[in-house]
Amino acid sequence: MAENAEHPAYPVGLRLTGRRVVVIGGGQVAQRRLPALIAAGADITLVSPSATPSVEAMAEAGEITWTRRRYEDGDLAGAWYALIAATDPEANARASAEAERNRVWCVRSDDAEAATAWTPATGRSEGVTVAVLTGHDPRRSAAVRDAIVEGLRDGSIAAPHHRSRTPFVALVGGGPGDPDLITVRGRRLLAEADVVVADRLGPRDLLDELPPHVEVIDAAKIPYGRFMAQEAINNALIEHAKAGKSVVRLKGGDPFVFGRGMEEAQALAEAGIACTVVPGISSSISVPGAAGIPVTHRGVAHEFTVVSGHVAPDDPRSLVDWASLAKLTGTLVILMGVDKIGAIAEALMAHGKAPDTPLALVQEGTTASQRRVDATLATVARRVAEEDVRPPAVIVIGPVVAEGPLKTTA
Ligand SMILES: C[S@@+](CC[C@H](N)C(=O)[O-])C[C@H]1O[C@@H](n2cnc3c(N)ncnc32)[C@H](O)[C@@H]1O
């Protein structure tokens, strides 16, 4: 019987693992729907004389069994569910008549009214499946689905777990500064947090969006007394997690690129606290990119090397082999190097790098205050002083600096 406004569809989640599902027609509709049926573990038979290359690939991979011919009466025998989407309306009508006779729930791509089931617009986020039916308006279903999935992903729709909570910390890479450049997962964890321990760098604008009950702790201001600053941060994470709070350690860029993320992860492991690491967009690639500099470019640079410039080349604590770096032909990306760039440029030139090698400093990349200052190895010390370049800045050295439409003159 056809659905009508008085009798809305009855929603249900089919558990299809190992159960026979028949798909009639191997075109675009099958291509779109098959991945979810495969993911559900269904035992799928496709009946169709032809198929799109993607559907063919699913058959080749053994994910579906393909019967290469037109639909014939009896094909739905033993099926629990059928997807009828052949190009021939007459075949579709016969198949759906067979489904009706055999009480096999079936969806039809060409005639929703004649179908016994409708496919909802579906989406998934972190273990929640969203399925939306609006009757006869698939675009509206998709729009509602998108809004809900996005809300779950960015945390604007709360989906708290109601299982007992074990202490937990998320080390979240917040990206270089633009609040849009955090990952979807990072943003959702932030929205679910009770306590956020944040660095100076990273997307600080996101902190303003947090609800008032969230405790935001500035990592730089945690008193360390008899501890090292990093130890005090680790202890703060451990204590809040042990108190049953959802703790997010929000870091600039990626937690594992000069971010001391591993030290925090190890301290949490030692304290027996579960920890998840959410990668972030590192400033080492994104900040040059935001200023129009690609770290690699075909025919120009086949490698890029990311180096910390926080200690000068002649400092005994330095672990960097500047002589070897000077020999590389690709791109050198220096983080934390503004203060020492004069000495670094001297070392690179002393080891043979050409004084006219192009260089750019990109300060506060991806934020409203972003600026780029161009120089060469020979001129950089003067340019930094003249332009009053300050941290945080990413320094890019190599021929890629001379590429691209955003090039400015030194
Ligand atoms: C302690 S490191 C942390 C790097 C971070 N984990 C990452 O992956 O981007 C800090 C350095 O990153 C660079 N940096 C981070 N964010 C930046 C930004 N928005 N603009 C320019 N440089 C940035 C600067 O070189 C800064 O001194």
The ligand as a MOL file (V3000), in Angstrom:
LIG
                    3D

  0  0  0     0  0            999 V3000
M  V30 BEGIN CTAB
M  V30 COUNTS 27 29 0 0 0
M  V30 BEGIN ATOM
M  V30 1 C 56.6200 25.4430 19.4520 0
M  V30 2 S 56.4770 25.5110 17.7050 0 CHG=1
M  V30 3 C 54.9750 24.6510 17.4890 0
M  V30 4 C 54.6880 24.2030 16.0960 0
M  V30 5 C 53.3500 23.5570 15.9250 0
M  V30 6 N 53.2500 22.3630 16.6770 0
M  V30 7 C 53.0150 23.2780 14.4700 0
M  V30 8 O 52.9220 22.1090 14.0400 0
M  V30 9 O 52.7740 24.2540 13.7550 0 CHG=-1
M  V30 10 C 56.0670 27.1950 17.4770 0
M  V30 11 C 56.5280 27.7650 16.1710 0
M  V30 12 O 55.6300 27.4070 15.1500 0
M  V30 13 C 55.5810 28.4370 14.1980 0
M  V30 14 N 54.1870 28.9110 14.1030 0
M  V30 15 C 53.1280 28.3530 14.6780 0
M  V30 16 N 51.9900 28.9920 14.3140 0
M  V30 17 C 52.3660 29.9740 13.4840 0
M  V30 18 C 51.6750 30.9710 12.7540 0
M  V30 19 N 50.3460 31.0850 12.8100 0
M  V30 20 N 52.3770 31.8250 11.9750 0
M  V30 21 C 53.7150 31.7180 11.8880 0
M  V30 22 N 54.4150 30.7940 12.5640 0
M  V30 23 C 53.7680 29.9280 13.3350 0
M  V30 24 C 56.5250 29.5160 14.6290 0
M  V30 25 O 57.7590 29.2650 14.0380 0
M  V30 26 C 56.5470 29.2520 16.1150 0
M  V30 27 O 57.7280 29.7750 16.6800 0
M  V30 END ATOM
M  V30 BEGIN BOND
M  V30 1 1 1 2
M  V30 2 1 2 3
M  V30 3 1 2 10
M  V30 4 1 3 4
M  V30 5 1 4 5
M  V30 6 1 5 6
M  V30 7 1 5 7
M  V30 8 2 7 8
M  V30 9 1 7 9
M  V30 10 1 10 11
M  V30 11 1 11 12
M  V30 12 1 11 26
M  V30 13 1 12 13
M  V30 14 1 13 14
M  V30 15 1 13 24
M  V30 16 1 14 15
M  V30 17 1 14 23
M  V30 18 2 15 16
M  V30 19 1 16 17
M  V30 20 1 17 18
M  V30 21 2 17 23
M  V30 22 1 18 19
M  V30 23 2 18 20
M  V30 24 1 20 21
M  V30 25 2 21 22
M  V30 26 1 22 23
M  V30 27 1 24 25
M  V30 28 1 24 26
M  V30 29 1 26 27
M  V30 END BOND
M  V30 END CTAB
M  END
